[in-house]
Amino acid sequence: MAAVRQLEGAEAYGRHGPKALDRRFREDLARLEKNFDVKVCYSKVDKKYVMKWRERPLLNLPDTDIQTLAFLADTFQQDVPHSLEVQQLVNRLVDWLPEERQKVYHQAVGHQSNADLRLRDSEAIASDVWQAIETAWQARQEVQFDYLSLANESGIPRQHHVQPWDLYFSDRGHWRLRGYCLFCDPLEGGDLYHDYINYRLSRIVPGSVEILSRRLPATRPNGRLRQVIIELSPTITRFGVSQHKELVGEMKVRPLDEGWVRIEGQTHDVFELARNLLYYGVNCHVVGGQELLQETKELVRGLRTIYLIADGDSA
């Protein structure tokens, strides 16, 4: 009512008693539902009125405007200032478009892919998995599937309830789904996960993908941040310190002896960052961030075992 008065003037609801004001307010809510297919209800948890559902999209845009949104999404990637704010705005506007108009946007940013693209993966991806994941990703709807990760030694798939945010072809030759996992089913019981996971599509069990009715929120969840502390040699830093895509926010850079540099930051993606830092070899020392350090040590132990065995030495 305060918002209506601000837009329409102090007399928008007239000078009536509490019962009459409440009736007029309820009539406004009914008109919102009738004219715009928007249902507004009071949430006791949030202590405010919230939009519960809508059937009819709230926005339409010409092709040129949709193409501009796609340009903004492509331009404002993770390492660009204000990228988070721009991506949130674009996601919100696209979410308000009719489904057919959303397809124009996805096509403009290269999201309308051919199913044969799954064959680029070095491992087989079931056709029903590819189709369902791509459909859910384009429609911005949550999915549920059974997943068998490489780290799962039991051989028993685990069910995951996921918000599909990014579908991409990785540098290592695999199609991956970067999703925000809401629930991960362990071997017994259940567990609320609430963090990002990079799913390899080839590891999703065929026939298990279910597209859910719940849509993705306009704003991406932040996920859990992990600390990162690394030291880089002069060989790497002589032309300056570059920003890694896995690092979030500003890095703290501190000079050390003999030209080495210490970098402190945060990441949502320990898995990818650990593997990319190995590219630097002896020129990069991971010295902090408990989870990143543990992931790096496990990778190095595995490599050490492989190459010592290959040379005929004992581990």
BAPA-168046 format. One record per residue (C-alpha): x, y, z; residue number from 1. Coordinates in Angstrom, 3 decimals, always signed. Example, Ala and Ser with C-alpha at 12.3 -4.5 7.8 and 13.67 -1.06 7.14 Angstrom:
NODE         px         py         pz    nr
NODE    +12.300     -4.500     +7.800     1
NODE    +13.670     -1.060     +7.140     2
This chain:
NODE         px         py         pz    nr
NODE     +0.000     +0.000     +0.000     1
NODE     +2.887     +2.344     +0.723     2
NODE     +4.270     +1.672     -2.754     3
NODE     +0.887     +2.414     -4.369     4
NODE     +0.573     +5.660     -2.423     5
NODE     +4.082     +6.677     -3.441     6
NODE     +3.221     +6.179     -7.121     7
NODE     -0.409     +7.313     -7.167     8
NODE     -0.532     +9.846     -4.360     9
NODE     -1.529     +9.876     -0.692    10
NODE     -5.233     +9.498     -1.525    11
NODE     -4.789     +6.366     -3.651    12
NODE     -6.768     +4.256     -1.147    13
NODE     -8.930     +7.067     +0.186    14
NODE     -9.586     +7.846     +3.803    15
NODE    -11.198     +4.659     +5.086    16
NODE    -11.130     +2.594     +8.230    17
NODE     -8.961     -0.516     +8.665    18
NODE    -11.585     -2.950     +7.319    19
NODE    -12.237     -0.939     +4.157    20
NODE     -8.513     -0.455     +3.559    21
NODE     -7.893     -4.163     +3.978    22
NODE    -10.694     -4.934     +1.483    23
NODE     -9.265     -2.555     -1.119    24
NODE     -5.798     -4.019     -0.610    25
NODE     -7.151     -7.556     -1.135    26
NODE     -8.911     -6.373     -4.284    27
NODE     -5.571     -5.085     -5.612    28
NODE     -3.964     -8.481     -4.982    29
NODE     -6.867    -10.157     -6.798    30
NODE     -6.397     -7.833     -9.800    31
NODE     -2.680     -8.674     -9.912    32
NODE     -3.585    -12.344    -10.133    33
NODE     -6.371    -11.860    -12.678    34
NODE     -4.626     -9.393    -15.007    35
NODE     -0.994    -10.499    -14.727    36
NODE     -1.204    -14.104    -13.477    37
NODE     +0.816    -13.011    -10.444    38
NODE     -0.101    -14.404     -7.044    39
NODE     +1.197    -12.501     -4.005    40
NODE     +1.052    -14.045     -0.540    41
NODE     +2.347    -13.073     +2.878    42
NODE     +5.365    -15.065     +4.066    43
NODE     +5.584    -15.494     +7.817    44
NODE     +9.223    -16.555     +7.453    45
NODE    +10.295    -13.503     +5.410    46
NODE     +7.768    -11.211     +7.145    47
NODE     +6.777     -9.642     +3.826    48
NODE     +4.649    -10.258     +0.766    49
NODE     +6.285    -12.424     -1.903    50
NODE     +5.435    -13.461     -5.445    51
NODE     +4.485    -17.138     -5.245    52
NODE     +4.064    -18.026     -8.912    53
NODE     +3.331    -16.632    -12.313    54
NODE     +2.129    -18.226    -15.518    55
NODE     +2.448    -15.315    -17.926    56
NODE     +5.882    -13.746    -18.563    57
NODE     +6.228    -10.166    -17.363    58
NODE     +8.414     -8.835    -20.167    59
NODE     +9.019     -8.970    -23.891    60
NODE    +11.845     -7.371    -25.865    61
NODE    +12.720     -6.959    -29.557    62
NODE    +15.473     -9.125    -31.047    63
NODE    +18.025     -6.297    -30.932    64
NODE    +17.536     -5.851    -27.176    65
NODE    +17.806     -9.595    -26.568    66
NODE    +20.996     -9.718    -28.632    67
NODE    +22.345     -6.851    -26.514    68
NODE    +21.636     -8.884    -23.365    69
NODE    +23.579    -11.771    -24.912    70
NODE    +26.456     -9.398    -25.683    71
NODE    +26.521     -8.226    -22.068    72
NODE    +26.479    -11.827    -20.793    73
NODE    +29.395    -12.749    -23.066    74
NODE    +31.376     -9.595    -22.242    75
NODE    +30.985     -9.464    -18.457    76
NODE    +32.636    -12.744    -17.509    77
NODE    +34.071    -13.586    -14.063    78
NODE    +37.254    -11.550    -14.387    79
NODE    +35.483     -8.326    -15.515    80
NODE    +34.577     -5.605    -12.948    81
NODE    +30.881     -5.618    -11.973    82
NODE    +30.415     -8.968    -13.755    83
NODE    +28.284    -10.394    -10.936    84
NODE    +25.875     -7.449    -10.999    85
NODE    +25.573     -7.514    -14.794    86
NODE    +25.031    -11.283    -14.911    87
NODE    +22.351    -11.043    -12.212    88
NODE    +20.539     -8.324    -14.169    89
NODE    +20.720    -10.284    -17.433    90
NODE    +19.496    -13.478    -15.736    91
NODE    +16.574    -11.637    -14.175    92
NODE    +15.486    -10.024    -17.453    93
NODE    +15.810    -13.268    -19.416    94
NODE    +13.828    -15.097    -16.735    95
NODE    +10.946    -12.647    -17.307    96
NODE    +10.831    -13.299    -21.066    97
NODE     +8.378    -15.750    -22.677    98
NODE     +9.894    -19.166    -23.333    99
NODE    +10.094    -18.598    -27.107   100
NODE    +11.906    -15.283    -26.593   101
NODE    +14.340    -16.952    -24.164   102
NODE    +15.354    -19.240    -27.032   103
NODE    +16.394    -16.162    -29.030   104
NODE    +18.674    -15.160    -26.167   105
NODE    +20.195    -18.631    -25.772   106
NODE    +20.839    -18.816    -29.493   107
NODE    +22.573    -15.425    -29.426   108
NODE    +25.014    -16.584    -26.731   109
NODE    +25.639    -19.906    -28.423   110
NODE    +23.377    -21.964    -26.193   111
NODE    +21.401    -23.572    -29.026   112
NODE    +23.784    -26.439    -29.651   113
NODE    +23.585    -29.497    -31.833   114
NODE    +23.179    -32.818    -29.994   115
NODE    +26.170    -34.125    -31.952   116
NODE    +28.364    -31.857    -29.827   117
NODE    +28.231    -34.538    -27.133   118
NODE    +30.400    -36.669    -29.420   119
NODE    +33.286    -34.230    -28.861   120
NODE    +33.641    -35.678    -25.372   121
NODE    +36.377    -38.277    -24.980   122
NODE    +33.857    -40.392    -23.021   123
NODE    +30.400    -41.512    -24.139   124
NODE    +27.432    -39.345    -23.078   125
NODE    +23.994    -40.986    -23.218   126
NODE    +21.687    -39.160    -25.642   127
NODE    +18.868    -38.905    -23.068   128
NODE    +21.296    -37.402    -20.531   129
NODE    +22.524    -34.804    -23.011   130
NODE    +19.027    -33.840    -24.119   131
NODE    +17.612    -33.555    -20.592   132
NODE    +20.555    -31.618    -19.157   133
NODE    +20.665    -29.213    -22.117   134
NODE    +16.884    -28.661    -21.913   135
NODE    +16.972    -27.979    -18.175   136
NODE    +19.944    -25.637    -18.559   137
NODE    +18.299    -23.646    -21.335   138
NODE    +14.981    -23.486    -19.468   139
NODE    +16.721    -22.592    -16.169   140
NODE    +14.983    -25.413    -14.268   141
NODE    +16.350    -27.585    -11.488   142
NODE    +17.265    -31.204    -12.238   143
NODE    +17.707    -34.431    -10.352   144
NODE    +19.959    -37.270    -11.474   145
NODE    +22.092    -40.204    -10.330   146
NODE    +25.827    -39.570    -10.542   147
NODE    +28.846    -41.822    -10.251   148
NODE    +31.944    -39.726     -9.645   149
NODE    +35.492    -40.939    -10.124   150
NODE    +36.065    -40.513     -6.384   151
NODE    +33.160    -42.825     -5.520   152
NODE    +34.880    -46.159     -4.893   153
NODE    +31.660    -47.935     -3.873   154
NODE    +30.366    -48.050     -7.447   155
NODE    +26.901    -47.056     -6.208   156
NODE    +25.511    -43.909     -7.912   157
NODE    +24.382    -41.066     -5.673   158
NODE    +21.349    -38.906     -6.383   159
NODE    +21.941    -35.171     -6.757   160
NODE    +19.398    -32.327     -6.772   161
NODE    +21.022    -29.519     -8.759   162
NODE    +20.554    -26.015    -10.112   163
NODE    +22.196    -26.154    -13.600   164
NODE    +24.094    -22.903    -14.137   165
NODE    +26.818    -23.532    -16.737   166
NODE    +27.158    -26.154    -19.471   167
NODE    +30.627    -26.033    -21.026   168
NODE    +33.335    -28.036    -22.778   169
NODE    +36.386    -28.205    -20.504   170
NODE    +40.044    -27.864    -21.455   171
NODE    +40.420    -31.574    -20.636   172
NODE    +38.007    -32.700    -23.345   173
NODE    +34.826    -33.270    -21.325   174
NODE    +31.373    -31.713    -21.286   175
NODE    +30.711    -30.502    -17.757   176
NODE    +27.722    -29.112    -15.927   177
NODE    +28.612    -26.586    -13.249   178
NODE    +25.681    -26.875    -10.891   179
NODE    +24.742    -25.692     -7.424   180
NODE    +24.006    -28.898     -5.533   181
NODE    +21.095    -28.523     -3.111   182
NODE    +21.026    -32.147     -2.028   183
NODE    +23.449    -35.032     -2.355   184
NODE    +22.283    -38.516     -1.405   185
NODE    +24.987    -40.486     +0.434   186
NODE    +24.860    -44.235     +0.685   187
NODE    +22.620    -43.945     +3.739   188
NODE    +20.344    -41.090     +4.788   189
NODE    +20.516    -37.676     +3.177   190
NODE    +22.711    -34.616     +3.169   191
NODE    +22.107    -30.961     +2.324   192
NODE    +25.137    -29.998     +0.265   193
NODE    +24.617    -26.356     -0.834   194
NODE    +27.749    -25.899     -2.913   195
NODE    +28.931    -25.948     -6.534   196
NODE    +30.017    -29.187     -8.213   197
NODE    +31.463    -29.664    -11.704   198
NODE    +29.599    -32.696    -13.034   199
NODE    +31.029    -34.664    -15.952   200
NODE    +28.079    -35.507    -18.199   201
NODE    +29.558    -38.886    -19.086   202
NODE    +29.274    -39.883    -15.396   203
NODE    +25.514    -39.155    -15.148   204
NODE    +23.559    -42.425    -15.115   205
NODE    +21.439    -42.881    -18.301   206
NODE    +17.704    -42.712    -17.686   207
NODE    +18.078    -41.014    -14.301   208
NODE    +17.728    -37.327    -15.244   209
NODE    +14.476    -35.696    -14.141   210
NODE    +13.693    -32.068    -14.993   211
NODE    +11.949    -30.472    -12.015   212
NODE     +9.325    -27.713    -12.121   213
NODE    +11.234    -25.349     -9.840   214
NODE    +13.088    -22.627    -11.740   215
NODE    +16.505    -21.171    -10.953   216
NODE    +16.583    -17.983     -8.864   217
NODE    +17.441    -14.694    -10.586   218
NODE    +20.621    -14.439     -8.521   219
NODE    +23.268    -17.157     -8.463   220
NODE    +24.002    -18.656     -5.043   221
NODE    +27.457    -17.765     -3.771   222
NODE    +28.505    -21.242     -2.694   223
NODE    +31.171    -21.906     -0.099   224
NODE    +34.410    -19.965     -0.406   225
NODE    +37.758    -21.685     +0.229   226
NODE    +40.971    -19.941     +1.141   227
NODE    +43.837    -19.914     -1.364   228
NODE    +47.488    -19.149     -0.548   229
NODE    +50.073    -19.782     -3.262   230
NODE    +53.629    -18.633     -3.975   231
NODE    +54.833    -18.028     -7.538   232
NODE    +58.412    -17.827     -8.789   233
NODE    +59.912    -14.890    -10.734   234
NODE    +59.657    -17.031    -13.874   235
NODE    +55.863    -16.748    -13.645   236
NODE    +55.500    -13.238    -12.229   237
NODE    +58.085    -11.275    -14.230   238
NODE    +55.329     -9.932    -16.501   239
NODE    +52.881     -9.380    -13.645   240
NODE    +50.393    -11.522    -11.747   241
NODE    +47.391    -12.636    -13.802   242
NODE    +43.947    -13.332    -12.385   243
NODE    +42.872    -16.987    -12.424   244
NODE    +39.245    -17.536    -13.433   245
NODE    +38.759    -19.803    -10.398   246
NODE    +39.708    -17.019     -7.950   247
NODE    +36.876    -14.873     -6.610   248
NODE    +37.210    -11.182     -5.769   249
NODE    +40.416     -9.241     -5.219   250
NODE    +43.730    -11.004     -4.692   251
NODE    +46.236     -9.921     -2.065   252
NODE    +49.726     -9.868     -3.590   253
NODE    +52.814     -9.657     -1.348   254
NODE    +56.460     -9.697     -2.539   255
NODE    +58.793    -12.313     -1.028   256
NODE    +62.550    -12.886     -1.193   257
NODE    +64.345    -13.530     -4.482   258
NODE    +61.489    -12.275     -6.622   259
NODE    +58.872    -14.737     -5.423   260
NODE    +55.325    -13.482     -4.811   261
NODE    +52.696    -14.691     -2.358   262
NODE    +49.067    -14.535     -3.476   263
NODE    +46.110    -14.845     -1.130   264
NODE    +42.539    -15.128     -2.330   265
NODE    +39.402    -17.243     -2.330   266
NODE    +37.854    -19.782     -4.669   267
NODE    +34.610    -21.680     -5.190   268
NODE    +36.379    -24.338     -7.277   269
NODE    +39.229    -26.180     -5.540   270
NODE    +39.044    -29.042     -8.060   271
NODE    +39.832    -26.948    -11.162   272
NODE    +42.231    -24.538     -9.437   273
NODE    +44.460    -27.331     -8.077   274
NODE    +44.793    -28.888    -11.528   275
NODE    +45.484    -25.593    -13.265   276
NODE    +48.167    -24.649    -10.740   277
NODE    +49.991    -27.910    -11.496   278
NODE    +50.657    -26.434    -14.939   279
NODE    +53.280    -24.188    -13.312   280
NODE    +55.186    -27.184    -11.920   281
NODE    +57.969    -26.258     -9.471   282
NODE    +57.306    -22.557    -10.108   283
NODE    +54.148    -22.677     -7.975   284
NODE    +53.923    -23.678     -4.314   285
NODE    +50.500    -24.205     -2.745   286
NODE    +51.081    -23.275     +0.895   287
NODE    +47.650    -22.549     +2.302   288
NODE    +43.965    -23.087     +2.095   289
NODE    +43.332    -26.442     +3.770   290
NODE    +41.135    -27.921     +1.033   291
NODE    +43.282    -26.652     -1.851   292
NODE    +46.449    -27.931     -0.164   293
NODE    +44.887    -31.344     +0.454   294
NODE    +43.659    -31.605     -3.159   295
NODE    +47.098    -30.647     -4.489   296
NODE    +48.894    -33.152     -2.242   297
NODE    +46.637    -35.975     -3.438   298
NODE    +47.313    -35.086     -7.080   299
NODE    +51.068    -34.958     -6.501   300
NODE    +51.065    -38.273     -4.588   301
NODE    +49.275    -39.924     -7.489   302
NODE    +51.729    -38.545    -10.039   303
NODE    +54.696    -39.494     -7.876   304
NODE    +53.487    -43.093     -7.622   305
NODE    +52.942    -43.349    -11.379   306
NODE    +56.354    -42.048    -12.374   307
NODE    +58.337    -43.845     -9.662   308
NODE    +56.785    -47.130    -10.756   309
NODE    +57.524    -46.267    -14.378   310
NODE    +61.219    -45.726    -13.458   311
NODE    +61.359    -48.972    -11.500   312
NODE    +61.776    -47.204     -8.154   313
NODE    +59.789    -47.932     -5.029   314
NODE    +57.364    -45.376     -3.668   315
